[in-house]
Amino acid sequence: MSFFAELLNGTPVRSSYGDVCLAFDGRDRTHLLGVTGRYGVRVSNEVERLRPGDCFIDVGANCGIFTLLAAKRVGPDGLVVAFEPCFSTFAKLVRNIGLNAFGNVLPLNMALADLTRPDLLDNSAVGHSGRFSIAHEPVEAAERVMTLAISDFPGLMKLIGDRSITVKIDVEGFEYAVLQGLQPILALPQTCGAIVEVDDHNLGRYGNEASDVFGLLERHGFTRINPGDGGGHFDAVFRRPNAVASKPGASVTPPSSRQPVAAPKRRFSASRLARAAAIMLVIGGGWFFVGKGLPVERVEAEEYFIQEALQSHEVAEMRAALRRSPPTVFNVGEVGSSARIALPVLPHGWRVTDVQLFPSDSGPSLQMTISDKASRPVSLFAVRDDDVAPAKPAVLTRDGKTVAYWQEGELAYALVAQKRQPAELDRLAEDIADNVTS
């Protein structure tokens, strides 16, 4: 790298593709392709077709050139979801989003695939991050990453709502597995386009070929619009002629959902998307935390709080299934003092049998499993977060679970239980709410 290029490193530079900036990185050829506009024109042309309010899903976002171009096109009412599994590249992506002050991008540090599981990313292509790929054979040096199937991420469907969707996939031969994992989104009637990199050699490393990619998209009603393009490496562009255009105020229910999904408010902000990523990504018992102290509107904050309570309950059930020894009985006062969270005096006969701490935007949150030995255990979730729940316990059912939740000063509480009537859990919540210690 030249002396002058070294001096430029980190300096915001405008891309030849359009009016977006990237922090210059002369060490990475992939970045230079984005700055100079030499990725080709197929993807950028499809990005130019996006309309205000659309959704663009960028799988293999790298430093974010197409993420940024799409964010500018869809505007503040639109949404861009960017997947980049390599952590160092993801850091560059986030920096570039910040340089352009886009508040409509949700960046996720993970890969898409047909299964949700830990995996290895081969990052041995020094100086060319665009050639990093999910390891298809044993490798000496690799980065541990998480792959995600969209069916395990229903919250994303709710964020997208009724927006028209275009998908771009560039993952060095892993495209077929990504398409398999994306099928819940491909099946949505408003998904109108897909741009997929096709490289015969790279696809072959995973036992696939171009016809597998084309066949899957054709089964979902997509038509390839550039059949004349060929050779061993090209971008295949697909469109769905009968895609349903989004309408303000409408909502589209994912095919796998049993209940209708309310259409979300259209405008997003960086803080809301950061918190959304923090709350929804509970994969394999691990919490992926983004953001700290981020303000959100009350209705959204309440929903996120409920999701936190449900997810902590699921982790507690997982722990209980793995436990080989009898549960321990904890002292409620000691637990609350350690977490600096005021806890209630439990009704007679109830005991704490498990305790977990989780990160949250406002400090540690606390999940306790409580039991009266006569019925199925209940989760008691508490977090220091004001104005996220009603003053009196409210009760709802979600995914076969009953949730009773309420606010006490700066603390919010939730009870989560399975196979328990709402009225029964409401009574327990009322008893507990009346006995919160100071």
N, C-alpha and C positions, 0 to 999 in steps of 0.2 A: 504494500500500500504506500502511496506517495506521501511525502511530508505534508502537503497541503490537505490531502484527504484526512490525515491523522488530526490536523488542526480543526477540521470541520466536525469531527465526531461529536454527536450530541446536539449539534446545531439544527434547529428546525429548517427544513428545506421543502420547497413546494414540489409536488409530484407532477410529472409531465401528463399524467392522466387527467388532472383537474385541480380545482382550487382547494386542495387539502395538503396538510403539512405532515412530514414525518421527521423524527429525530434522526439525523444522518448517522449511518453505521457503515463505514467503508470496509469493514472486515467481512461483511455478509453479502454474498452475491445476490441472494434472494431479495434483500432490501434494495440493492442497487437496481434490480429489475423493476421494482415498484416505483422507485424515484424516476427512472428514465423512461418508464412506460413500455418496457420491452417484455412484459408478460404475454403480450398478444392482445387482440382486440375483442375476441369473442365475449369474455366475461365483462369487460368494461362496457361493451355495447348493450348487454343484457341489463346491467346496472342502470344504464341510461333510460331503460324502459320503465323503471320503477316510478310509482306515483306517490305523492304525499299521502301518508297514512298507511303505506304498505309495510309488510314485514319481509326482511331479508335474513336468511340463515346462512352464515358463512362457516363452513366446515373445513378446517385447515386454514385458519385466518392468517397465520404467520404474523408479520408486523402490522397488518391491518389495512393495506392499501384499498382493498375492495370493501372492507367493513366501513372505512371512512367515506369512500365515495357513495356507498349506499346510505349511510347515515345522513349525508347531505341531501340526497335525493328524497328520502321518505319524510324528512322534516321532523319537527317535534311531536307530531301526532303518530309517527311511525315507530317501528321497533326494528333494531338489528340485533341478532343473537350471534355471537362470534365464539366458535370453539377452537381453542389452541392448547394442545396438551403439554408442549415443552415449556417448562416454567420460565426459563430465561427469555424465550421468545414471547411468551405471554406477558412478561413484565414490559417488554418493548411495545406490545400491542396496547396495554393499558396506558402507557406513557403517551402514545400517539393519540389515543382517544382524548386524553386530557389536554394535549397541545391544541386540539381542534375544538375543545370545549363542547363536545357532543354529550348531551344528557339522554340520548335515546338508544344507547348501546349497552347490551348486557354481555360482558365478556366472561367466558367460562373456561377455566383451566383444566380441561379434560377432552378426551377423544370421544367420538361417536362410534358405535359398533352394534353388532347384533345382540350382544350380551353385556350386562353391567357387571364389571369385575375389575380387579387390578390387572395391569398388563405392563409390558416393557416397551419403551420407545427407543429405537436405535438412533442415537444422536451422534453417530461417529463421522458424519459428513461435515468435517470442520470447514467453516467458511461458506457453507451453503445450507442454511437452516431449512430451506424448502425441500430438501431431500431427506429430512428426518422422517421416520416411518415406524409404525408398529412392527415390532420384531417378528419376523416370519420364521426364524430359526434361532437357535441359541447364539447369543452374542456375549462378548467379553465385557463390554462396557455399555450400559444402558441406563435410562432414566425410568424410574417406576412411576406409572401414570394410572389414572382411572379411566376406563371406557364406560360409556353410558348408552343404554338403549332408551329411546324416548318413552317407551311404555312404562319405564320406571321413573319418569319425570313428568307426571300429569300437571304439575304447576306451570310448566312451560306452555302447555296448551291453553291454560287460563290466561296467561300473560298475552299470548298472541290474539286470543279472542276471535273477532270476525275479520281480521286483516287479510288481504290478499298476500299470498306467500310465494316467494321465489327462493330456491335453494341453490347454493353453489358448493361443490365438493371437489377438493384437490388434496388428496391424502396419499399420494405415491403408491398406488396399487391397492389400497385398502377400501376403494370406493364401493365395492359390492357389499361388504359387511356394513358400511355406513348406511347404504340404501336400505338394507334389511332392518337396521335399527331405526330408521326414519319412517318406516311404513305407516305408523299412526298419523304422521303429518302428511305423507304422500296421499293418504286416503281422504284427507279433508277436501271438501268440494272447492274451497277457495285457494288451494295450492295450484298455481297457474304455470310455474316454470321451474326448470332445473338445468343447471350447467354442470357437467361432470367431466373432469379430466379423464381421458382414456389413454393408457399407455400399455401396450400389449405385454411388454417385458415385465413391468411392475405388477400388472394384474396376475400374470402367470406365477409370480412368487407366492401368491396366496391361493393358487389353484383355480383361478377364475379367468375369464376372457371377456372381450367386449360384448359378445352376445348375451352374457349373463346380465350385464348392466342394462343393455337395451331391452331385454325381455322383461325385467322387473318393472322398469318404468312404463313400458307398453301395457303391462297388465293393470297398471293404475290409470290408464287412459291418456298417457302422454305420447306425443308424436314428435319424432326427431325432425327438426327443421333444417338441418345442414347435412343431409345424407351424402352430399358430394365430398365432404371432408373425409380424409382417410389417412393412411399411412400408419406408422407405429405409435404416433403421439399426437393427440389433438384434443380440443375441447368440444364435446358433444352437447348440443343445445336442444332441450326438449320443452315443448309447451303443451298445455292441455286446452284444446279448443273450447270445451264446454265448462271451464272453471267458473265458479260462482263469484262474481265481484262482491266486495264488501259493501255494506250499506251502513251509514251512521246509525248507531243505536241497535243494530241487529246483533245476533250472536249465533255462533255455529257450535253444535255439540259434537265433541269427538266421538267417533263410532263406538269406542269401547266404554263410554261413560253411561251410567245408568240414570244420572240426573242431569238436567240442563245446566250449562255453565253460564252464569250471568256475564254479560258483556262488560269488560273493564272500562274504566275511564280512559280516554284516548291519550292524554298527555302524560309522558313519563319524565322523570328526572334522574340524574345520576345517582342521587341518594336513594331513591326508591328502588332502582334496579339493583344497587349494591345490596340493599337489605333483602330484596327478594332472593338474590343468589344465596345469601347467608342462610335464609330460613328454609329454602326448598331443597338444598343439596345435603341430604342425610343419606349417604351411600355407604352401605356395609358397616353401619355403626359409627362412621367418622363424620365429624361436623366440619364443613368447609365454611370458614368465616370470612366475610368481606365487610368492611366498613365499621365505624364505631360512632355511636352517638348521632345517628342520622335521623332527622325529623321526617315523619311521614304523616299523612292525614289519618284522622282517628279511625275511620272505617277500615283502612288498610292495615293500620297498626293492630287493630283488634283481630283481623283475620290472621296476621302473621303470628300473633300471640297464640291463637288457637292451634295453628300449625306447629308451633314450637312444642306446645303441650302434647299434642298427638304424637309427634316424632319422638319426644323423650319417653313417652309411654311405650312406643314400639321398641326402642332400645332396651328399656327395662324388661320387657317381655323376652327379648333375646337373651339378656343376661340371666334371667330366671331359667330359661330352657337349658342354658349351658352349665348352670350351677350344679355341682356334684355334692356339696355339703349342705347341711341345714342352714336356713337363713339366720342372720344375726339380728338381734333386737337392738335398736339404736335409741339413745336418749334424745328426744326431740329438742330440748333446750340446748344441748351441746351442738347438735347439728346446725341449728339456726344461728347460734353465736359464731360458729366457725365461718359460715357463709355470709354473715352480717345481714341475714334476712329474718324478719320476725315471723315465727311460725305459730300456728294455733295449738291450743291444748286439745288433743284429740278426744273424741267422745269415749266414754267408758268401754273398755274391751278392745279398742283399736291400738295397734302397735306399728312402729316403723320397722320394716324388715329389709329395706335396701335404700341406698342413697347414692345419687350421682350429681356431679356438677357439670354444667355445660357453659360454653361461652355465649354471651349475648351482647347486643349493642350497648347495654347499660351496665355491664358487669356480669358476674357469675349468676346463672340461673340454677335452680335447685329442683331436682326431681326426687321424690320419695315414694317408695311403694309402701302402702299401708294396708293392714289386714286385720280383720276381726276373727280370723280362723274359721268362720262359719260360711263364708262365701268367697267368691273369686276376689283376689287382691285389686286394689284401686290405686291409681297414680295420683299423687298430689304434687302439682307443679307450681313453683313460685319464682317470681323474678321482680327485681326492682325496676319498674317501668310504669310511669304514671299515665293515666288517661288512655288505657288500652282495653278496659273492660267496664261493664256497668257497676254501679255501687251495690246493687242487689244481685244475687246469683241469677244468671241466665243459663238456660239449658238448651242444647241442640244435639242432634245425632249426625255423625259423619263417618262414612265408610264402616258401618257396623259398630261404631263406638259411640258412647254417650259422653258429652262434655258439659260440665257445670263450671262456670267461671265468673269471677267477680273482682272488684277493685277495693282495696283497703288502703287509703292514703297513697303513698308512693309504691306500694306493692300490689302486684296482680297475682291472683291464684286461679288454679284450674284443677278440677277433679276429672279424671278420665277413666272410664270403665267399659268393659265388654259384658254383654248379656246382663245388663242391669237396666231396669225401667227408668225413664227420665224422672218420674216423680220421686222414685226412691233416691236417686242420686241428688236431686234437688233438696230433699230433706237433709241428707248428709252434708251438703254444701252449706245449708242454712245453719246447721249445728256448728260446723267448723268456723264459718264466718263470724259467729258470735263469740268465738273464743280465741281470737288472734292475740298473741302476747305482744307487748311493746318492746 
